[in-house]
C-alpha cells in the first residue's frame, strides 16, 4: 500500500466506464512533461524563488462557519508536510507540470482534516453511471481514481484543453541551447587534458617503441619537471604540431538573452532571484506572480471545503500576504501610520508588520475624529456652533 492510499483511506467502489467527453470533442487529459525541465539550474532557481515566496502566504478561514482548517493549513495540512512545505510543493508542481491536483484527507467522522498535493504521471477524466472521476497514473505504473468533485485542480497555461494546462515544451529550444552549452564546456575541459601535440617520427618503429618514445617525450616536456616552458626534440621527430582546441562559448550578451528568456517565461528577473530588489520591484513581482497563485488556490480550497450555501453565506479560505516582510522600515512606518489612524489596520496588524507578538484587545480599530462623511459636514458644523454658544453662555 502506497503513501497516498494510506492518506486517502477511501476507494471508489464503482467500476469505471466510458470516457467523459467535453464540449471540444476530446477526452480531457494531461501527461507530465519528460524533458527534464526541473534539472536546469536556471529554471530551478526561478521555480524555487517563486515557491519559497508562495509558501509565505498565510491561510485564513472567513465567514460564519469557522472551522479548524485555518490552523491545519498553517501548521500541518497532511501527516507528511507542514504548512510551508505544503504551499511550496503546490507552487513547484504547478510551475513544472502546469497542473497540480489537491486531494482532501478525512477524519474518522468523514470531515476534511487535511490536504495532499499530488504529482502524477498522467491524468484523465472518466465517467461511470453519470459520476465523473479523475483517473491518474503514477511514475511506478500504479493507477488510482477519485471522484472529480472531491479534488481541487490548479492549472497554468490552460488553452487547448478544457480542464488541464499545457506542457512547458515552448521553452524547449532555450533549454536545449543551455544544455548544449554546458555539455560543450565540460567536453572542452576534458579534451584539453588529452591530446595536445601531434609528432611525426621519421623512422619506422614498432608499436611498442612508438609508445615508449611518446611516453618519454611527454615525461620530459609536458610534466611538471619541465620548469623552463621550452619544448625541444631531436631528429627522431620530423615535425611537431600543437593541437588547438577551439571552443565555441556563448558570450556574455548571448548568455544574458538566454537568462532573460528563461526569467521571462517564469515571470521573474535577476533582481528577484538574487534578492536585490526594491519595495516597488517586489510589489510588482507579488502582484504579477504570487497574488494570482494565492487567488487561485484560495478558490480551489474554498470550493473543496464549503458547500454552495456556505459560500453564499460568506465562508471562504483566503491566502493573505501577512507574512511578507520585504518592506524597508521607513516604508513600514509610513504605511502603518497612515492606515492605522484610518481604521484600516488594527494594533495587531501593525504588530504583524514588525513580527511582534499580538497584544490584548489588539484587534480593535481606531480612526481619527476629524475624518467624517461629506454628507455629515453640516450636522457637525451645527453641533460645533451649538457647543460654542453653550460655552459662551457659561
C-alpha positions as CSV (number, residue, x, y, z in Angstrom):
1,X,0.0,0.0,0.0
2,X,1.4,3.4,-1.0
3,X,1.6,6.6,1.0
4,X,-1.3,8.2,-0.9
5,X,-3.5,5.2,-0.3
6,X,-2.8,5.4,3.4
7,X,-3.6,9.1,3.5
8,X,-6.8,8.8,1.5
9,X,-8.2,5.7,3.1
10,X,-11.2,5.7,0.6
11,X,-11.5,3.9,-2.7
12,X,-14.4,4.2,-5.2
13,X,-16.4,1.0,-5.4
14,X,-17.9,1.5,-8.8
15,X,-16.2,0.2,-11.9
16,X,-15.2,2.9,-14.4
17,X,-17.0,3.1,-17.7
18,X,-16.6,5.2,-20.8
19,X,-14.5,8.3,-21.0
20,X,-16.2,11.6,-20.4
21,X,-16.3,13.8,-23.4
22,X,-16.3,17.6,-23.1
23,X,-17.5,20.3,-25.5
24,X,-14.4,20.3,-27.6
25,X,-14.9,16.7,-28.5
26,X,-11.8,15.1,-27.0
27,X,-11.0,13.5,-23.7
28,X,-9.5,15.9,-21.1
29,X,-6.2,14.5,-20.1
30,X,-2.6,15.6,-19.5
31,X,0.8,13.8,-19.3
32,X,3.7,15.0,-17.2
33,X,6.5,16.7,-19.3
34,X,9.5,14.5,-19.5
35,X,12.1,17.0,-20.8
36,X,14.0,17.4,-17.6
37,X,12.7,21.0,-17.0
38,X,13.5,21.0,-13.3
39,X,17.0,19.7,-13.9
40,X,18.2,23.0,-15.3
41,X,19.8,25.3,-12.7
42,X,18.3,28.5,-14.1
43,X,14.8,27.0,-14.1
44,X,15.2,25.5,-10.7
45,X,16.3,28.9,-9.3
46,X,13.3,30.6,-10.8
47,X,10.9,28.0,-9.5
48,X,12.5,27.8,-6.1
49,X,12.2,31.6,-5.6
50,X,8.5,31.6,-6.7
51,X,7.7,28.6,-4.5
52,X,9.5,30.0,-1.4
53,X,7.6,33.3,-1.7
54,X,4.3,31.5,-2.2
55,X,5.0,29.4,0.9
56,X,5.0,32.6,3.0
57,X,1.2,33.1,2.4
58,X,-1.0,32.7,5.4
59,X,-4.3,30.8,5.3
60,X,-7.3,32.3,6.9
61,X,-10.9,31.0,7.1
62,X,-13.5,33.7,6.9
63,X,-17.3,33.7,7.3
64,X,-19.9,32.5,9.9
65,X,-18.9,28.8,9.6
66,X,-15.5,28.8,11.2
67,X,-13.5,25.6,11.2
68,X,-10.2,24.4,12.5
69,X,-8.9,24.2,8.9
70,X,-7.1,27.6,9.2
71,X,-4.8,26.1,11.9
72,X,-4.4,22.9,9.9
73,X,-3.4,24.7,6.7
74,X,-0.9,26.9,8.5
75,X,0.7,24.1,10.5
76,X,0.1,20.6,9.2
77,X,-2.1,20.1,6.2
78,X,-1.0,16.5,5.9
79,X,0.9,14.0,8.1
80,X,4.0,14.3,6.0
81,X,4.3,18.1,5.5
82,X,3.9,21.3,7.3
83,X,2.2,24.4,6.0
84,X,5.3,25.8,4.4
85,X,6.1,22.6,2.6
86,X,2.5,22.2,1.5
87,X,2.4,25.6,-0.3
88,X,6.0,25.2,-1.6
89,X,5.2,21.8,-3.2
90,X,1.9,23.1,-4.7
91,X,3.8,26.0,-6.3
92,X,6.6,23.8,-7.5
93,X,4.4,21.2,-9.1
94,X,2.3,23.9,-10.7
95,X,5.3,25.6,-12.3
96,X,6.9,22.3,-13.6
97,X,3.8,20.4,-14.7
98,X,1.3,23.3,-15.1
99,X,-1.2,21.1,-13.2
100,X,-1.4,20.2,-9.6
101,X,-4.1,18.0,-8.0
102,X,-5.1,18.5,-4.4
103,X,-6.9,15.7,-2.7
104,X,-8.7,16.0,0.7
105,X,-7.9,14.0,3.7
106,X,-10.7,12.9,6.1
107,X,-11.0,12.1,9.8
108,X,-13.0,9.1,11.2
109,X,-16.2,11.2,11.0
110,X,-15.8,11.8,7.3
111,X,-14.9,15.5,7.7
112,X,-12.0,17.1,5.9
113,X,-9.0,17.4,8.2
114,X,-6.1,18.0,5.7
115,X,-5.0,18.2,2.1
116,X,-2.4,16.4,0.0
117,X,-0.9,17.8,-3.3
118,X,-0.3,15.1,-5.9
119,X,2.2,14.9,-8.8
120,X,1.1,12.3,-11.2
121,X,2.5,10.8,-14.4
122,X,-0.8,11.4,-16.3
123,X,-4.4,12.2,-15.6
124,X,-7.7,11.8,-17.4
125,X,-11.4,12.4,-16.6
126,X,-13.6,9.3,-16.9
127,X,-17.3,8.7,-16.2
128,X,-19.3,5.9,-14.7
129,X,-23.1,5.9,-14.2
130,X,-23.2,9.7,-14.5
131,X,-20.5,10.3,-12.0
132,X,-17.2,11.9,-13.1
133,X,-13.9,10.6,-11.8
134,X,-10.3,11.6,-12.1
135,X,-8.1,8.6,-13.1
136,X,-4.4,9.2,-12.5
137,X,-1.2,7.2,-13.0
138,X,2.0,7.5,-11.0
139,X,5.6,7.0,-12.2
140,X,5.6,3.5,-10.8
141,X,2.8,2.5,-13.1
142,X,0.1,2.3,-10.4
143,X,-3.4,3.8,-11.2
144,X,-6.0,5.2,-8.9
145,X,-9.3,7.0,-9.2
146,X,-11.1,9.7,-7.1
147,X,-14.4,11.5,-7.5
148,X,-13.8,14.7,-9.5
149,X,-16.0,16.8,-7.2
150,X,-13.8,15.9,-4.2
151,X,-10.5,17.1,-5.6
152,X,-9.0,20.6,-6.2
153,X,-7.3,21.3,-9.5
154,X,-4.9,24.2,-10.1
155,X,-3.7,24.9,-13.7
156,X,-1.4,27.1,-15.6
157,X,-1.1,28.0,-19.3
158,X,-4.5,26.5,-20.0
159,X,-5.6,26.8,-23.6
160,X,-6.2,23.8,-25.7
161,X,-7.6,21.5,-23.0
162,X,-10.9,22.4,-21.3
163,X,-9.7,21.1,-17.9
164,X,-5.9,20.8,-17.8
165,X,-3.0,23.2,-18.5
166,X,-0.5,22.9,-21.4
167,X,3.0,21.5,-21.2
168,X,6.2,23.5,-21.0
169,X,7.5,22.4,-24.4
170,X,7.5,26.1,-25.6
171,X,10.7,26.6,-23.6
172,X,12.4,23.5,-25.1
173,X,14.6,25.4,-27.6
174,X,16.1,27.6,-25.0
175,X,16.8,24.7,-22.6
176,X,18.4,22.8,-25.4
177,X,20.8,25.7,-26.0
178,X,21.7,25.8,-22.3
179,X,22.2,22.1,-22.2
180,X,24.4,22.1,-25.3
181,X,26.5,25.0,-23.9
182,X,27.0,23.1,-20.6
183,X,28.0,19.9,-22.4
184,X,30.4,21.8,-24.6
185,X,32.2,23.4,-21.7
186,X,32.5,20.1,-19.9
187,X,33.7,18.3,-23.1
188,X,36.2,21.1,-23.8
189,X,37.7,20.8,-20.3
190,X,38.1,17.1,-20.7
191,X,39.6,17.3,-24.2
192,X,42.1,20.0,-23.1
193,X,43.8,17.4,-20.8
194,X,44.1,14.8,-23.6
195,X,45.9,15.3,-27.0
196,X,48.0,18.5,-27.1
197,X,50.6,17.7,-29.7
198,X,51.0,15.6,-32.9
199,X,54.6,14.4,-33.5
200,X,55.8,12.6,-36.6
201,X,58.6,10.0,-36.3
202,X,61.0,9.8,-39.3
203,X,61.8,6.1,-38.9
204,X,59.6,3.0,-39.0
205,X,59.2,1.7,-35.4
206,X,57.2,-1.0,-33.8
207,X,54.1,0.0,-31.8
208,X,56.0,-0.7,-28.5
209,X,58.8,1.7,-29.5
210,X,56.4,4.4,-30.6
211,X,54.6,4.1,-27.2
212,X,57.9,4.3,-25.4
213,X,59.0,7.4,-27.4
214,X,55.7,9.1,-26.7
215,X,55.8,8.5,-23.0
216,X,59.5,9.6,-22.8
217,X,58.8,12.8,-24.7
218,X,55.7,13.7,-22.7
219,X,57.6,13.0,-19.4
220,X,60.5,15.3,-20.4
221,X,58.5,18.1,-21.9
222,X,54.9,18.1,-20.6
223,X,55.3,17.1,-16.9
224,X,56.0,19.4,-14.0
225,X,59.7,18.6,-14.3
226,X,59.9,21.0,-17.2
227,X,60.3,24.3,-15.4
228,X,61.6,26.2,-18.4
229,X,58.4,26.1,-20.5
230,X,60.6,25.2,-23.6
231,X,60.0,22.1,-25.7
232,X,62.9,20.6,-27.6
233,X,63.1,17.4,-29.7
234,X,65.9,15.7,-31.8
235,X,65.8,14.4,-35.3
236,X,63.8,11.3,-34.3
237,X,60.8,13.6,-34.9
238,X,60.4,15.2,-38.3
239,X,57.6,17.5,-37.2
240,X,55.8,18.6,-34.1
241,X,52.4,20.4,-34.3
242,X,50.4,21.7,-31.4
243,X,46.7,20.8,-31.3
244,X,44.4,23.8,-30.7
245,X,41.1,23.1,-29.1
246,X,38.9,25.9,-30.4
247,X,35.7,26.0,-28.3
248,X,32.5,27.9,-29.1
249,X,31.3,29.6,-26.0
250,X,28.2,31.8,-25.6
251,X,29.4,35.3,-24.9
252,X,28.0,37.5,-22.1
253,X,25.4,39.2,-24.2
254,X,24.0,36.0,-25.6
255,X,24.0,34.5,-22.1
256,X,22.0,37.4,-20.9
257,X,19.5,36.9,-23.6
258,X,19.1,33.2,-22.6
259,X,18.7,34.1,-18.9
260,X,16.2,36.8,-19.7
261,X,14.2,34.4,-21.9
262,X,14.0,31.8,-19.0
263,X,13.2,34.5,-16.5
264,X,10.5,36.0,-18.7
265,X,8.9,32.6,-19.2
266,X,8.7,32.1,-15.4
267,X,7.8,35.8,-14.7
268,X,10.9,36.8,-12.7
269,X,14.1,38.6,-13.1
270,X,17.7,38.6,-11.8
271,X,16.9,41.1,-9.1
272,X,14.2,38.9,-7.7
273,X,16.4,35.8,-7.9
274,X,19.3,37.4,-6.2
275,X,17.1,39.2,-3.6
276,X,18.4,42.6,-4.8
277,X,15.0,44.3,-5.3
278,X,13.4,47.5,-4.1
279,X,10.0,47.6,-2.5
280,X,8.4,48.6,-5.8
281,X,10.1,45.8,-7.7
282,X,9.0,43.2,-5.3
283,X,5.5,44.6,-5.2
284,X,5.3,44.2,-8.9
285,X,6.5,40.6,-8.6
286,X,4.0,39.9,-6.0
287,X,1.1,41.4,-8.0
288,X,2.0,39.5,-11.2
289,X,3.1,36.1,-9.9
290,X,2.3,35.4,-6.2
291,X,-1.1,37.1,-5.9
292,X,-2.6,35.1,-8.9
293,X,-1.4,31.9,-7.3
294,X,-2.9,32.9,-3.9
295,X,-6.3,33.8,-5.6
296,X,-6.5,30.5,-7.5
297,X,-5.5,28.3,-4.5
298,X,-8.0,30.2,-2.3
299,X,-10.8,29.5,-4.7
300,X,-9.8,25.8,-5.1
301,X,-9.7,25.2,-1.3
302,X,-12.9,27.2,-0.7
303,X,-14.8,25.1,-3.3
304,X,-13.3,21.9,-1.8
305,X,-14.3,22.6,1.8
306,X,-17.6,24.6,1.7
307,X,-20.9,23.9,0.1
308,X,-22.6,26.5,-2.2
309,X,-24.8,27.6,0.7
310,X,-21.8,28.2,2.9
311,X,-20.1,30.2,0.2
312,X,-23.1,32.4,-0.3
313,X,-23.2,33.0,3.4
314,X,-19.6,34.4,3.2
315,X,-17.5,31.3,4.1
316,X,-14.1,31.2,2.3
317,X,-10.5,30.3,2.6
318,X,-8.1,33.1,1.8
319,X,-4.4,33.1,1.5
320,X,-3.1,36.5,2.6
321,X,0.4,38.1,2.4
322,X,0.6,39.0,6.1
323,X,3.9,37.1,6.5
324,X,5.7,39.1,3.8
325,X,8.4,41.3,5.2
326,X,10.2,42.7,2.2
327,X,9.4,46.4,3.0
328,X,12.0,48.7,4.4
329,X,11.4,50.1,7.9
330,X,10.6,53.6,6.7
331,X,8.0,52.1,4.3
332,X,6.5,50.1,7.2
333,X,6.4,53.2,9.4
334,X,4.7,55.3,6.7
335,X,2.1,52.5,5.9
336,X,1.3,51.6,9.5
337,X,0.9,55.3,10.5
338,X,-1.4,56.2,7.6
339,X,-3.5,53.0,7.7
340,X,-3.8,52.6,11.5
341,X,-5.4,56.0,12.2
342,X,-7.8,55.5,9.3
343,X,-9.2,52.2,10.8
344,X,-7.7,50.0,8.1
345,X,-5.1,48.4,10.3
346,X,-5.6,47.2,13.9
347,X,-2.9,47.3,16.5
348,X,-2.2,43.6,15.9
349,X,-2.0,44.2,12.1
350,X,0.8,46.7,12.8
351,X,2.5,44.2,15.2
352,X,2.4,41.7,12.4
353,X,4.3,44.1,10.1
354,X,7.2,44.2,12.6
355,X,7.0,40.5,13.5
356,X,6.0,41.3,17.1
357,X,3.6,39.3,19.3
358,X,-0.1,40.3,19.5
359,X,-1.3,42.3,22.4
360,X,-4.5,42.1,24.4
361,X,-7.5,43.8,22.7
362,X,-5.2,44.4,19.7
363,X,-7.9,43.6,17.1
364,X,-9.7,46.9,17.8
365,X,-9.6,49.6,15.1
366,X,-9.3,53.3,15.7
367,X,-10.0,56.3,13.5
368,X,-9.1,60.0,13.8
369,X,-12.1,62.1,14.8
370,X,-11.5,64.8,12.2
371,X,-12.5,62.3,9.4
372,X,-16.2,62.2,8.6
373,X,-18.6,61.7,5.7
374,X,-19.2,64.6,3.4
375,X,-23.0,64.3,3.9
376,X,-22.5,64.8,7.7
377,X,-20.4,68.0,7.5
378,X,-23.4,70.3,8.0
379,X,-24.5,68.4,11.1
380,X,-21.0,68.5,12.6
381,X,-20.8,72.3,11.9
382,X,-24.2,72.9,13.6
383,X,-23.0,70.8,16.6
384,X,-19.8,72.8,16.9
385,X,-21.7,76.1,16.7
386,X,-24.1,74.9,19.4
387,X,-21.2,73.8,21.7
388,X,-19.6,77.2,21.2
389,X,-22.8,79.1,22.1
390,X,-23.2,77.0,25.2
391,X,-19.6,77.7,26.2
392,X,-20.2,81.4,25.7
393,X,-23.3,81.4,27.9
394,X,-21.3,79.7,30.6
